[in-house]
Amino acid sequence: MEVSNVNNYPDKETLKKLLNGEIPDNDLDRVVEEIKLNQPIDEFGSGIKRYLKDHDYDSKKIIVWHQLVQKNAEQRIQVKRNLIIRQLLKAAAVLIIGLGVYSALNDRNKTIPSWESFYAKDVGFPVFMEGRSDLQWMEYYRASNHSESMKLIDQQLETKVQNDTLLYYKIVCMFELGMNMNNASLSMPKDTVYLQKARLILAYSYWKIGRFKDAREEFDALSFSKIEYISNQAKLGKEALKGLD
């Protein structure tokens, strides 16, 4: 059942003409004003309104954006260009706006690899002895209750200030909770293995917030580690961030 457009929001055909620059100048302001004052009835219309609102309802910007999307898509598949693919490209370009993914205009963002594709959370270690209250934090950790785990870790660190295991897993919990991390402000483990694992987490935290240079420097240093897992992960991270500021 079709939804009746009772609020004068432009229909899909009009919106397509807007994207393609096919609306005469004397009608363009009216169409943009209707978009501004009325509510869209589907995702396609919502995406267009969202883009225009974020760009001060400048119709020329959305037309240029649409042209760039089509041009970039065509360049990627120029080897396979044919009539069917061209039709699919036009549909794909329209769907991109419909989903509100206008940030695709920034090509650089599309080339940044995701840290999530490389990061693997430390699973922790099993707790076999019942009644070990000093290891309750690990049970919370393994259950992914990182907030509660870190509270108990902090309690133990009051008397075990230099405990490498506690310091390392606190850093993991901080990362999992999305907390700000900085090498200068963290209490890092002194044990070689835990220290390098902690620095690996720190590298991922820099990567996550876009501090690519800092992440790459950590990965570069860790790539020489004698611990195979550490060096392998560091090399992968270093390669993934090559060329990024």
Disulfide bonds with the S-S distance in Angstrom:
none
